[in-house]
């Protein structure tokens, strides 16, 4: 898992690359990024699998804010990002990852 932040000097935005890699994701057929910035809509932000086996998606987000997110693996398994800036209760008995920009 990794979060890569690239702040844009000309605008108050940050390009964030969300990535997942490792053996546990090799057999996945789909990974979705589900977050408050996409209104928690399934399928709104799918990660794409590269030939290297790394799943990733890049999203442009407004700076000066925090965003909650989780990954949905194959429509059944929810995961947080180990490199999140922090975690907060989801209100559903689990936690959400948070990225602070």
C-alpha positions in Angstrom: 0.0 0.0 0.0 1.1 3.5 -0.7 -0.1 7.0 -0.8 1.9 9.4 -3.0 1.1 13.1 -2.7 2.1 15.7 -5.4 1.1 19.2 -4.5 0.3 21.5 -7.5 1.9 24.9 -7.1 -0.4 26.7 -9.4 -3.6 25.5 -7.8 -4.8 24.6 -4.3 -4.9 20.9 -5.2 -2.9 17.7 -4.7 -2.6 14.8 -7.0 -2.8 11.7 -4.8 -1.9 8.3 -6.1 -3.5 5.4 -4.2 -1.6 2.1 -4.8 -1.9 -1.5 -3.6 0.6 -4.2 -4.3 1.6 -7.6 -3.0 0.7 -11.2 -3.2 -2.7 -10.7 -1.5 -3.9 -8.5 -4.4 -2.5 -10.6 -7.3 -5.7 -12.7 -7.6 -8.1 -9.8 -7.1 -10.4 -9.1 -10.1 -11.4 -5.6 -8.9 -10.3 -3.0 -6.3 -12.4 0.1 -5.7 -11.4 3.3 -3.9 -14.5 4.3 -2.0 -14.3 7.7 -0.2 -16.1 10.8 0.9 -14.6 12.6 -2.1 -16.6 10.3 -4.4 -19.7 10.3 -2.1 -18.9 6.6 -1.1 -20.1 5.5 -4.5 -19.1 2.0 -5.5 -17.4 1.9 -8.9 -16.8 5.7 -9.0 -13.0 5.3 -8.6 -11.7 1.9 -9.6 -8.0 1.1 -9.3 -6.4 -0.2 -12.5 -3.9 -3.1 -12.5 -0.6 -2.5 -14.2 1.5 -5.3 -15.9 3.7 -5.1 -12.8 0.8 -6.2 -10.6 0.4 -2.9 -8.9 -3.2 -1.5 -8.6 -3.5 2.3 -8.6 -5.6 5.3 -9.1 -4.7 9.0 -9.1 -7.2 11.6 -7.8 -6.9 15.4 -7.7 -8.1 16.6 -4.3 -8.4 20.1 -2.8 -5.7 20.9 -0.2 -6.4 22.1 3.3 -8.8 19.2 4.0 -8.9 15.7 5.2 -10.6 12.9 3.3 -11.8 9.5 4.5 -11.5 6.4 2.3 -11.3 2.6 2.2 -10.5 0.0 -0.5 -13.1 -2.6 -1.5 -11.5 -5.8 -2.8 -13.6 -8.0 -5.2 -16.8 -6.4 -3.8 -16.5 -8.3 -0.5 -13.4 -7.3 1.5 -12.9 -3.8 3.0 -9.4 -2.7 3.8 -7.7 0.4 5.2 -4.4 1.9 3.9 -1.5 1.1 6.2 0.1 4.4 5.1 -2.9 6.6 6.0 -2.3 9.8 8.0 -4.7 8.6 10.6 -7.9 6.5 11.2 -11.3 7.5 12.4 -14.4 5.5 13.4 -16.6 4.8 10.4 -19.8 4.6 12.4 -20.3 1.1 11.1 -18.2 -0.7 13.6 -14.9 -0.3 11.8 -12.4 2.5 10.9 -11.8 4.6 7.8 -8.4 5.6 6.6 -7.8 9.4 6.4 -5.5 11.4 4.2 -4.7 14.9 5.2 -3.8 17.5 2.6 
